[in-house]
Amino acid sequence: MSSVELKSIVKKYGEVTAVASIDLSVESGEFVTLLGPSGCGKTTTLRMVAGFIRPTSGTLSIGDVDMTGVPPHQRTVGLVFQNYALFPHMTVRKNVEFGLKMQKVLTSERGPRVQEALELVQLEALGERMPGELSGGQQQRVALARALVIRPDVLLLDEPFGALDKQLRDHMRVELRELQQKLKISTLFVTHDQDEALSMSDRIVVMSEGKVSQVGKPTEIYEKPQTRFVADFIGRSNILLGNLENKGKTINAEGLTLPNKENVTGGAEGVSVMIRPECVKITKSESKATSASVDVKGKITASIYLGSIVQYSVQIIDGPNLVVTQNNTGSEDLQNLTVGDDVDVSFPDSAVYILPG
């Protein structure tokens, strides 16, 4: 049974279409992420599920019940926003209890349920503190406990980690995912952060200009993007335009000869090829030959140190410029690669992905 189902959902503001005919289902216990740039319609979609925005057309169901026109307070959803929206004059315990009071839950039941929610987020010892006395991560946990205490059918999260520093954000996303899997609660998560989407989701919905560009598992989205937009938006990528040669056996991609391992026939506009930077290896030209399917010469034109990786720009001789990333293992070979070096550039057939269409 689907916990949330959107059928042909459209939202217009006058002549402007914010969301264009979305069909989407979130299965029971599934963690689904709406991912896309600012203005793509992801937050509008989540707010329609929450009931804050009414669709222009289409139907929206929660637990197989039509909720299209039902107000927010009558929907069985828990919400966590980026700013947490905690009541500053209430203690942590009172903040968490608030939703239960609105639901008119008996006083005798509220105490144990609040305690249970605080224990879930490891804040049972801080129930009498005020929000202003908590760290950002603790405030985020309070907001999560307040959303969970009402025992919602669906948990809605609108960029909940946006106000946290990177280290805490990385920690909280692991913690949230573990809690979501423990509770088996259906979750719809909104973010523009690719790392969050890839590391937390069962499925990712990539959105652009109010439309769904692709839906799939994180590995599918990253390794087999269905559009140029998804390939560009998710991670780093080298996108090359090419034409078929040698009776369709190879592709001339801006001067670089690549295998047509998928036997793509191509069209009048040719084909688009994606090569991920981490799939490419570079070594100094005096190094021994590799067994890679593609092995060409190039020159390093730029180098950016990023801590765990080093990113290079490499100009292929009589070919395109490629972005290459190498893991920083502290090896002497990596440390000796500098701008201006002549290098061998190699990668296997499996690194070449031909974009559909």
Secondary structure as GFF3:
##gff-version 3
##sequence-region A 1 357
A	DSSP	beta_strand	2	13	.	.	.	ID=ss1
A	DSSP	beta_strand	16	27	.	.	.	ID=ss2
A	DSSP	beta_strand	31	35	.	.	.	ID=ss3
A	DSSP	alpha_helix	42	50	.	.	.	ID=ss4
A	DSSP	beta_strand	57	62	.	.	.	ID=ss5
A	DSSP	beta_strand	65	66	.	.	.	ID=ss6
A	DSSP	three_ten_helix	72	74	.	.	.	ID=ss7
A	DSSP	beta_strand	77	81	.	.	.	ID=ss8
A	DSSP	alpha_helix	92	102	.	.	.	ID=ss9
A	DSSP	alpha_helix	107	120	.	.	.	ID=ss10
A	DSSP	three_ten_helix	124	126	.	.	.	ID=ss11
A	DSSP	three_ten_helix	131	133	.	.	.	ID=ss12
A	DSSP	alpha_helix	136	148	.	.	.	ID=ss13
A	DSSP	beta_strand	154	158	.	.	.	ID=ss14
A	DSSP	alpha_helix	166	183	.	.	.	ID=ss15
A	DSSP	beta_strand	186	191	.	.	.	ID=ss16
A	DSSP	alpha_helix	194	200	.	.	.	ID=ss17
A	DSSP	beta_strand	203	208	.	.	.	ID=ss18
A	DSSP	beta_strand	211	216	.	.	.	ID=ss19
A	DSSP	alpha_helix	218	223	.	.	.	ID=ss20
A	DSSP	alpha_helix	228	233	.	.	.	ID=ss21
A	DSSP	beta_strand	238	245	.	.	.	ID=ss22
A	DSSP	beta_strand	250	253	.	.	.	ID=ss23
A	DSSP	beta_strand	256	259	.	.	.	ID=ss24
A	DSSP	beta_strand	271	275	.	.	.	ID=ss25
A	DSSP	three_ten_helix	277	279	.	.	.	ID=ss26
A	DSSP	beta_strand	281	284	.	.	.	ID=ss27
A	DSSP	beta_strand	294	305	.	.	.	ID=ss28
A	DSSP	beta_strand	309	316	.	.	.	ID=ss29
A	DSSP	beta_strand	321	327	.	.	.	ID=ss30
A	DSSP	alpha_helix	332	335	.	.	.	ID=ss31
A	DSSP	beta_strand	342	347	.	.	.	ID=ss32
A	DSSP	three_ten_helix	349	351	.	.	.	ID=ss33
A	DSSP	beta_strand	353	354	.	.	.	ID=ss34
###
